């Protein structure tokens, strides 16, 4: 069992405000991201991750987001077992204070 890497919502927000190009994937359901997601994030529902492995760069550090950190933690464990470089955002969107937009505005 690997130790899972974690990052706080504040650290994610700081990276974005600093202009860092980071890979963010939001694994929440459609209605949740429509209520607001981090504009720089891509949306891949948790249940779609196994079919979307080719859309995730195995070598690049990728940050995963959900509502509270539980689902994204499960996704990180799943991907980490397969050799992906993943980081879970603890506290999820419940604790994220940065800019969010409905997914429909991000197309």
MIMI-235577 format. One record per atom (N, C-alpha, C): residue in one letter; chain; atom name; x, y, z. Coordinates in pm, 1 decimal, decimal comma. Each point is the difference from the previous one (the first is absolute). Layout:
{site 'A' 'A' 'CA' {X Y Z}}
...
END
This chain:
{site 'X' 'A' 'N' {84,9 -120,0 0,0}}
{site 'X' 'A' 'CA' {-84,9 120,0 0,0}}
{site 'X' 'A' 'C' {88,8 125,5 0,0}}
{site 'X' 'A' 'N' {-26,4 85,6 -95,0}}
{site 'X' 'A' 'CA' {75,8 125,0 -9,6}}
{site 'X' 'A' 'C' {-61,6 104,7 91,5}}
{site 'X' 'A' 'N' {81,1 96,3 37,8}}
{site 'X' 'A' 'CA' {-55,7 114,5 70,9}}
{site 'X' 'A' 'C' {-50,8 97,9 -104,5}}
{site 'X' 'A' 'N' {-124,1 41,2 16,3}}
{site 'X' 'A' 'CA' {-59,5 89,6 -98,7}}
{site 'X' 'A' 'C' {47,2 143,9 21,9}}
{site 'X' 'A' 'N' {37,2 64,7 -110,3}}
{site 'X' 'A' 'CA' {36,5 141,6 7,8}}
{site 'X' 'A' 'C' {-128,5 81,8 9,4}}
{site 'X' 'A' 'N' {6,1 104,4 81,1}}
{site 'X' 'A' 'CA' {-117,1 86,6 18,7}}
{site 'X' 'A' 'C' {42,6 146,1 -11,0}}
{site 'X' 'A' 'N' {-98,2 81,6 -33,0}}
{site 'X' 'A' 'CA' {20,6 144,8 -7,6}}
{site 'X' 'A' 'C' {-126,4 66,6 51,9}}
{site 'X' 'A' 'N' {15,1 114,5 62,4}}
{site 'X' 'A' 'CA' {-116,2 71,2 53,4}}
{site 'X' 'A' 'C' {-63,6 87,6 -108,6}}
{site 'X' 'A' 'N' {-128,1 33,2 16,9}}
{site 'X' 'A' 'CA' {-64,2 91,7 -94,6}}
{site 'X' 'A' 'C' {74,1 134,0 -8,1}}
{site 'X' 'A' 'N' {53,8 46,2 112,1}}
{site 'X' 'A' 'CA' {73,2 126,7 1,0}}
{site 'X' 'A' 'C' {126,7 -9,0 -85,6}}
{site 'X' 'A' 'N' {67,6 -115,1 7,2}}
{site 'X' 'A' 'CA' {121,6 -17,1 -80,1}}
{site 'X' 'A' 'C' {-32,0 -4,3 -149,3}}
{site 'X' 'A' 'N' {-110,4 -64,6 -35,7}}
{site 'X' 'A' 'CA' {-43,8 -1,8 -140,8}}
{site 'X' 'A' 'C' {-29,1 142,1 -46,0}}
{site 'X' 'A' 'N' {-74,7 73,3 81,0}}
{site 'X' 'A' 'CA' {-35,4 137,6 -34,5}}
{site 'X' 'A' 'C' {126,5 83,8 -17,7}}
{site 'X' 'A' 'N' {98,2 -18,2 86,8}}
{site 'X' 'A' 'CA' {124,9 76,2 -8,6}}
{site 'X' 'A' 'C' {73,9 -31,9 -130,0}}
{site 'X' 'A' 'N' {6,2 -128,2 -35,4}}
{site 'X' 'A' 'CA' {66,4 -39,4 -124,9}}
{site 'X' 'A' 'C' {-67,7 68,8 -119,8}}
{site 'X' 'A' 'N' {-133,0 -0,1 -1,3}}
{site 'X' 'A' 'CA' {-73,3 61,9 -110,5}}
{site 'X' 'A' 'C' {22,6 151,1 -2,9}}
{site 'X' 'A' 'N' {-3,1 63,0 117,1}}
{site 'X' 'A' 'CA' {22,5 145,0 6,3}}
{site 'X' 'A' 'C' {141,9 36,6 -42,3}}
{site 'X' 'A' 'N' {93,7 -92,1 21,3}}
{site 'X' 'A' 'CA' {139,3 22,9 -40,7}}
{site 'X' 'A' 'C' {20,5 -27,2 -148,7}}
{site 'X' 'A' 'N' {-105,7 -42,9 -67,9}}
{site 'X' 'A' 'CA' {8,5 -24,9 -142,8}}
{site 'X' 'A' 'C' {61,7 -134,0 -37,1}}
{site 'X' 'A' 'N' {11,6 -90,8 98,3}}
{site 'X' 'A' 'CA' {56,5 -132,0 -30,6}}
{site 'X' 'A' 'C' {-95,9 -77,2 -90,1}}
{site 'X' 'A' 'N' {56,0 -72,2 -95,4}}
{site 'X' 'A' 'CA' {-78,9 -86,2 -88,2}}
{site 'X' 'A' 'C' {-7,5 -136,9 66,8}}
{site 'X' 'A' 'N' {-112,1 -26,5 66,4}}
{site 'X' 'A' 'CA' {-15,2 -127,5 69,0}}
{site 'X' 'A' 'C' {-115,8 -78,1 -60,8}}
{site 'X' 'A' 'N' {7,3 -129,7 12,8}}
{site 'X' 'A' 'CA' {-101,4 -90,5 -54,3}}
{site 'X' 'A' 'C' {-101,4 -29,0 110,1}}
{site 'X' 'A' 'N' {-123,7 45,5 -20,3}}
{site 'X' 'A' 'CA' {-107,6 -20,9 97,9}}
{site 'X' 'A' 'C' {-110,7 -81,7 -64,8}}
{site 'X' 'A' 'N' {-49,5 -101,2 72,1}}
{site 'X' 'A' 'CA' {-113,3 -78,1 -49,1}}
{site 'X' 'A' 'C' {-105,1 -6,0 110,5}}
{site 'X' 'A' 'N' {-120,1 45,1 -32,9}}
{site 'X' 'A' 'CA' {-114,3 -1,6 91,2}}
{site 'X' 'A' 'C' {-79,1 -126,8 -28,6}}
{site 'X' 'A' 'N' {-18,7 -85,3 101,6}}
{site 'X' 'A' 'CA' {-65,0 -130,2 -20,6}}
{site 'X' 'A' 'C' {-145,7 -2,2 47,6}}
{site 'X' 'A' 'N' {-56,0 118,6 26,9}}
{site 'X' 'A' 'CA' {-138,5 4,7 47,4}}
{site 'X' 'A' 'C' {-98,3 -27,1 -113,7}}
{site 'X' 'A' 'N' {-126,7 -14,0 37,4}}
{site 'X' 'A' 'CA' {-106,6 -24,6 -96,7}}
{site 'X' 'A' 'C' {-35,0 129,4 -74,5}}
{site 'X' 'A' 'N' {-73,2 -14,9 -110,7}}
{site 'X' 'A' 'CA' {-33,8 113,8 -86,2}}
{site 'X' 'A' 'C' {-69,2 113,2 74,8}}
{site 'X' 'A' 'N' {-99,3 -33,0 83,2}}
{site 'X' 'A' 'CA' {-73,6 106,0 69,9}}
{site 'X' 'A' 'C' {90,1 73,4 99,6}}
{site 'X' 'A' 'N' {96,5 -69,5 56,4}}
{site 'X' 'A' 'CA' {91,0 63,9 95,1}}
{site 'X' 'A' 'C' {91,9 100,2 -69,5}}
{site 'X' 'A' 'N' {54,9 -37,3 -115,9}}
{site 'X' 'A' 'CA' {89,3 93,6 -70,0}}
{site 'X' 'A' 'C' {-78,4 115,3 -61,6}}
{site 'X' 'A' 'N' {-127,5 -23,5 -28,6}}
{site 'X' 'A' 'CA' {-81,8 109,6 -52,3}}
{site 'X' 'A' 'C' {-22,4 105,4 107,7}}
{site 'X' 'A' 'N' {5,5 -41,2 125,9}}
{site 'X' 'A' 'CA' {-14,2 95,0 111,4}}
{site 'X' 'A' 'C' {126,6 82,7 18,7}}
{site 'X' 'A' 'N' {109,9 -43,8 -61,4}}
{site 'X' 'A' 'CA' {124,5 75,9 6,1}}
{site 'X' 'A' 'C' {120,9 -89,2 11,2}}
{site 'X' 'A' 'N' {97,5 23,0 -88,6}}
{site 'X' 'A' 'CA' {125,6 -73,5 3,8}}
{site 'X' 'A' 'C' {114,7 96,5 -24,2}}
{site 'X' 'A' 'N' {121,1 -43,1 31,3}}
{site 'X' 'A' 'CA' {117,9 82,5 -23,9}}
{site 'X' 'A' 'C' {15,9 11,8 -151,8}}
{site 'X' 'A' 'N' {3,8 122,1 -54,0}}
{site 'X' 'A' 'CA' {2,8 17,6 -145,8}}
{site 'X' 'A' 'C' {113,3 -73,9 -71,3}}
{site 'X' 'A' 'N' {114,2 -17,3 65,2}}
{site 'X' 'A' 'CA' {114,4 -66,0 -64,6}}
{site 'X' 'A' 'C' {-11,4 -152,9 2,4}}
{site 'X' 'A' 'N' {-99,8 -53,7 69,2}}
{site 'X' 'A' 'CA' {-13,3 -145,5 14,0}}
{site 'X' 'A' 'C' {-71,2 -62,8 -119,6}}
{site 'X' 'A' 'N' {34,1 -126,9 -25,5}}
{site 'X' 'A' 'CA' {-75,8 -81,0 -95,8}}
{site 'X' 'A' 'C' {-98,5 -82,7 80,2}}
{site 'X' 'A' 'N' {-112,1 -32,9 -60,5}}
{site 'X' 'A' 'CA' {-101,3 -80,8 68,4}}
{site 'X' 'A' 'C' {-0,3 -141,0 -57,3}}
{site 'X' 'A' 'N' {33,9 -97,6 84,8}}
{site 'X' 'A' 'CA' {-14,8 -141,8 -34,3}}
{site 'X' 'A' 'C' {-68,0 -64,4 120,3}}
{site 'X' 'A' 'N' {-124,8 -40,0 -15,1}}
{site 'X' 'A' 'CA' {-72,5 -60,8 111,8}}
{site 'X' 'A' 'C' {76,1 -120,5 54,8}}
{site 'X' 'A' 'N' {-10,4 -20,1 131,1}}
{site 'X' 'A' 'CA' {71,9 -109,1 65,5}}
{site 'X' 'A' 'C' {-23,3 -133,8 -70,4}}
{site 'X' 'A' 'N' {-124,2 -30,3 -33,0}}
{site 'X' 'A' 'CA' {-31,1 -128,7 -61,9}}
{site 'X' 'A' 'C' {56,1 -13,4 -141,9}}
{site 'X' 'A' 'N' {37,8 112,7 -61,2}}
{site 'X' 'A' 'CA' {55,3 -3,0 -135,4}}
{site 'X' 'A' 'C' {152,7 -13,0 -1,2}}
{site 'X' 'A' 'N' {64,0 14,6 115,2}}
{site 'X' 'A' 'CA' {146,8 -3,2 6,8}}
{site 'X' 'A' 'C' {58,2 -127,8 -62,1}}
{site 'X' 'A' 'N' {-50,9 -120,1 33,5}}
{site 'X' 'A' 'CA' {61,5 -120,9 -58,9}}
{site 'X' 'A' 'C' {-1,3 -0,5 -153,3}}
{site 'X' 'A' 'N' {-99,7 63,5 -60,9}}
{site 'X' 'A' 'CA' {-8,8 5,6 -146,0}}
{site 'X' 'A' 'C' {73,3 119,5 -58,8}}
{site 'X' 'A' 'N' {54,1 87,1 85,4}}
{site 'X' 'A' 'CA' {65,9 122,9 -46,0}}
{site 'X' 'A' 'C' {148,2 3,8 37,1}}
{site 'X' 'A' 'N' {57,9 -114,9 29,4}}
{site 'X' 'A' 'CA' {140,5 -2,3 43,9}}
{site 'X' 'A' 'C' {93,3 63,4 -102,0}}
{site 'X' 'A' 'N' {-31,9 -13,9 -129,0}}
{site 'X' 'A' 'CA' {85,7 58,0 -103,5}}
{site 'X' 'A' 'C' {-8,0 152,7 -2,6}}
{site 'X' 'A' 'N' {-99,1 58,3 66,8}}
{site 'X' 'A' 'CA' {-14,4 146,1 4,9}}
{site 'X' 'A' 'C' {81,1 60,5 115,1}}
{site 'X' 'A' 'N' {63,3 -85,2 80,1}}
{site 'X' 'A' 'CA' {77,0 45,4 115,8}}
{site 'X' 'A' 'C' {146,7 -34,3 -23,6}}
{site 'X' 'A' 'N' {85,6 101,1 5,8}}
{site 'X' 'A' 'CA' {144,3 -20,2 -20,1}}
{site 'X' 'A' 'C' {57,4 -69,4 122,9}}
{site 'X' 'A' 'N' {50,1 -120,4 -20,2}}
{site 'X' 'A' 'CA' {50,3 -81,9 110,6}}
{site 'X' 'A' 'C' {118,2 65,2 71,3}}
{site 'X' 'A' 'N' {81,7 73,3 -73,2}}
{site 'X' 'A' 'CA' {122,3 58,3 55,8}}
{site 'X' 'A' 'C' {-22,9 135,8 66,5}}
{site 'X' 'A' 'N' {-98,8 72,8 -48,7}}
{site 'X' 'A' 'CA' {-23,1 136,2 47,9}}
{site 'X' 'A' 'C' {-78,1 -1,5 131,2}}
{site 'X' 'A' 'N' {45,1 81,6 94,5}}
{site 'X' 'A' 'CA' {-72,0 9,7 127,2}}
{site 'X' 'A' 'C' {-140,1 54,5 -27,3}}
{site 'X' 'A' 'N' {-100,5 -74,7 44,3}}
{site 'X' 'A' 'CA' {-138,9 36,7 -24,9}}
{site 'X' 'A' 'C' {-73,9 8,7 132,9}}
{site 'X' 'A' 'N' {-72,9 110,3 17,8}}
{site 'X' 'A' 'CA' {-74,6 24,6 122,8}}
{site 'X' 'A' 'C' {-146,6 -36,5 -21,1}}
{site 'X' 'A' 'N' {-55,2 -76,5 94,0}}
{site 'X' 'A' 'CA' {-139,0 -44,7 -11,7}}
{site 'X' 'A' 'C' {-86,8 66,8 105,8}}
{site 'X' 'A' 'N' {-123,0 34,9 -43,8}}
{site 'X' 'A' 'CA' {-91,3 80,3 80,1}}
{site 'X' 'A' 'C' {-137,4 -66,2 2,1}}
{site 'X' 'A' 'N' {-65,8 5,7 116,9}}
{site 'X' 'A' 'CA' {-142,4 -35,7 7,6}}
{site 'X' 'A' 'C' {-65,6 95,1 99,8}}
{site 'X' 'A' 'N' {-114,1 -38,8 54,3}}
{site 'X' 'A' 'CA' {-71,1 89,1 91,4}}
{site 'X' 'A' 'C' {74,5 15,6 132,3}}
{site 'X' 'A' 'N' {43,7 -113,9 60,1}}
{site 'X' 'A' 'CA' {60,4 7,6 132,8}}
{site 'X' 'A' 'C' {137,0 -66,7 10,2}}
{site 'X' 'A' 'N' {45,5 -64,5 -107,1}}
{site 'X' 'A' 'CA' {130,0 -66,2 1,2}}
{site 'X' 'A' 'C' {-7,5 -151,7 5,8}}
{site 'X' 'A' 'N' {-118,0 -55,1 21,4}}
{site 'X' 'A' 'CA' {-16,2 -144,8 10,0}}
{site 'X' 'A' 'C' {6,8 -71,4 -134,0}}
{site 'X' 'A' 'N' {-84,4 42,2 -94,0}}
{site 'X' 'A' 'CA' {0,0 -64,2 -132,0}}
{site 'X' 'A' 'C' {132,2 21,4 -72,4}}
{site 'X' 'A' 'N' {52,7 122,3 8,5}}
{site 'X' 'A' 'CA' {128,3 25,8 -66,2}}
{site 'X' 'A' 'C' {110,2 -82,5 64,8}}
{site 'X' 'A' 'N' {-9,4 -24,3 129,9}}
{site 'X' 'A' 'CA' {96,1 -87,1 67,2}}
{site 'X' 'A' 'C' {-7,4 -141,9 -52,8}}
{site 'X' 'A' 'N' {-121,6 -49,7 -23,6}}
{site 'X' 'A' 'CA' {-17,0 -133,9 -56,2}}
{site 'X' 'A' 'C' {58,0 -7,7 -140,9}}
{site 'X' 'A' 'N' {-23,9 104,2 -79,5}}
{site 'X' 'A' 'CA' {54,1 4,5 -136,1}}
{site 'X' 'A' 'C' {153,2 1,4 5,9}}
{site 'X' 'A' 'N' {55,5 78,8 91,0}}
{site 'X' 'A' 'CA' {145,5 6,7 13,1}}
{site 'X' 'A' 'C' {57,7 -136,7 37,3}}
{site 'X' 'A' 'N' {-63,9 -69,7 93,3}}
{site 'X' 'A' 'CA' {48,6 -133,0 39,7}}
{site 'X' 'A' 'C' {-3,2 -95,2 -119,4}}
{site 'X' 'A' 'N' {-108,9 4,6 -76,0}}
{site 'X' 'A' 'CA' {-15,9 -85,6 -118,3}}
{site 'X' 'A' 'C' {110,3 27,8 -102,2}}
{site 'X' 'A' 'N' {23,0 128,7 -28,0}}
{site 'X' 'A' 'CA' {100,6 37,2 -100,7}}
{site 'X' 'A' 'C' {142,7 -22,4 50,2}}
{site 'X' 'A' 'N' {22,4 25,7 127,4}}
{site 'X' 'A' 'CA' {133,9 -16,9 56,7}}
{site 'X' 'A' 'C' {43,1 -146,6 -10,5}}
{site 'X' 'A' 'N' {-93,3 -91,4 21,5}}
{site 'X' 'A' 'CA' {29,4 -143,2 -13,3}}
{site 'X' 'A' 'C' {40,8 -34,8 -142,8}}
{site 'X' 'A' 'N' {-39,8 83,9 -95,8}}
{site 'X' 'A' 'CA' {31,3 -22,8 -141,1}}
{site 'X' 'A' 'C' {118,1 84,0 -46,8}}
{site 'X' 'A' 'N' {68,9 63,6 94,5}}
{site 'X' 'A' 'CA' {122,8 71,3 -34,1}}
{site 'X' 'A' 'C' {-16,1 146,0 -37,5}}
{site 'X' 'A' 'N' {-116,9 58,1 25,2}}
{site 'X' 'A' 'CA' {-21,9 141,6 -32,3}}
{site 'X' 'A' 'C' {53,7 88,9 111,9}}
{site 'X' 'A' 'N' {41,3 121,6 -37,7}}
{site 'X' 'A' 'CA' {50,9 100,7 92,9}}
{site 'X' 'A' 'C' {-117,1 89,6 40,8}}
{site 'X' 'A' 'N' {-66,5 -35,5 111,2}}
{site 'X' 'A' 'CA' {-125,4 66,5 37,4}}
{site 'X' 'A' 'C' {8,2 63,7 138,3}}
{site 'X' 'A' 'N' {-81,8 105,2 17,7}}
{site 'X' 'A' 'CA' {-8,2 70,6 127,2}}
{site 'X' 'A' 'C' {-147,4 28,2 28,4}}
{site 'X' 'A' 'N' {-43,0 -29,7 121,1}}
{site 'X' 'A' 'CA' {-139,1 24,8 39,5}}
{site 'X' 'A' 'C' {-12,2 137,6 66,8}}
{site 'X' 'A' 'N' {-101,7 77,5 -42,1}}
{site 'X' 'A' 'CA' {-28,5 127,0 67,3}}
{site 'X' 'A' 'C' {-89,4 -28,7 119,7}}
{site 'X' 'A' 'N' {57,3 10,9 119,4}}
{site 'X' 'A' 'CA' {-74,2 -27,0 122,1}}
{site 'X' 'A' 'C' {-106,1 107,1 22,0}}
{site 'X' 'A' 'N' {-110,6 -38,9 59,0}}
{site 'X' 'A' 'CA' {-106,0 96,8 28,1}}
{site 'X' 'A' 'C' {-88,9 31,4 -118,1}}
{site 'X' 'A' 'N' {48,9 -28,0 -120,8}}
{site 'X' 'A' 'CA' {-79,7 16,7 -121,4}}
{site 'X' 'A' 'C' {-53,4 140,2 -22,2}}
{site 'X' 'A' 'N' {-101,8 5,3 -83,5}}
{site 'X' 'A' 'CA' {-58,2 128,7 -36,8}}
{site 'X' 'A' 'C' {-72,5 65,9 117,3}}
{site 'X' 'A' 'N' {-34,3 -77,1 101,9}}
{site 'X' 'A' 'CA' {-62,2 58,8 119,4}}
{site 'X' 'A' 'C' {93,7 102,4 64,6}}
{site 'X' 'A' 'N' {131,0 -23,1 -11,9}}
{site 'X' 'A' 'CA' {96,6 89,1 64,1}}
{site 'X' 'A' 'C' {72,9 92,2 -97,4}}
{site 'X' 'A' 'N' {-26,5 -14,8 -131,0}}
{site 'X' 'A' 'CA' {67,8 83,2 -99,1}}
{site 'X' 'A' 'C' {-63,3 138,5 -3,0}}
{site 'X' 'A' 'N' {82,7 102,4 14,2}}
{site 'X' 'A' 'CA' {-51,0 137,8 7,1}}
{site 'X' 'A' 'C' {29,1 81,2 -126,4}}
{site 'X' 'A' 'N' {67,4 -59,8 -96,6}}
{site 'X' 'A' 'CA' {36,3 72,4 -121,8}}
{site 'X' 'A' 'C' {-116,0 11,1 -97,4}}
{site 'X' 'A' 'N' {32,0 49,5 -118,4}}
{site 'X' 'A' 'CA' {-100,4 20,7 -104,3}}
{site 'X' 'A' 'C' {-57,6 -133,5 -47,8}}
{site 'X' 'A' 'N' {-131,1 -2,8 -18,3}}
{site 'X' 'A' 'CA' {-66,4 -115,3 -60,5}}
{site 'X' 'A' 'C' {-99,2 50,3 -103,9}}
{site 'X' 'A' 'N' {-29,5 -86,0 -96,5}}
{site 'X' 'A' 'CA' {-97,6 32,0 -103,5}}
{site 'X' 'A' 'C' {-79,3 -125,8 -32,1}}
{site 'X' 'A' 'N' {-127,3 15,9 -40,8}}
{site 'X' 'A' 'CA' {-74,3 -116,9 -47,2}}
{site 'X' 'A' 'C' {68,4 -61,2 -120,1}}
{site 'X' 'A' 'N' {-1,7 -130,4 -9,6}}
{site 'X' 'A' 'CA' {66,4 -67,3 -112,0}}
{site 'X' 'A' 'C' {-50,9 52,0 -134,5}}
{site 'X' 'A' 'N' {-129,1 30,5 -7,7}}
{site 'X' 'A' 'CA' {-57,5 45,0 -127,8}}
{site 'X' 'A' 'C' {62,1 130,5 -49,0}}
{site 'X' 'A' 'N' {58,6 78,3 90,5}}
{site 'X' 'A' 'CA' {64,9 126,4 -40,5}}
{site 'X' 'A' 'C' {145,2 -21,9 -42,2}}
{site 'X' 'A' 'N' {50,5 -122,2 16,4}}
{site 'X' 'A' 'CA' {141,7 -25,1 -26,3}}
{site 'X' 'A' 'C' {26,2 -65,7 -134,1}}
{site 'X' 'A' 'N' {-105,4 -36,8 -71,3}}
{site 'X' 'A' 'CA' {13,3 -72,3 -126,1}}
{site 'X' 'A' 'C' {99,0 69,6 -88,5}}
END
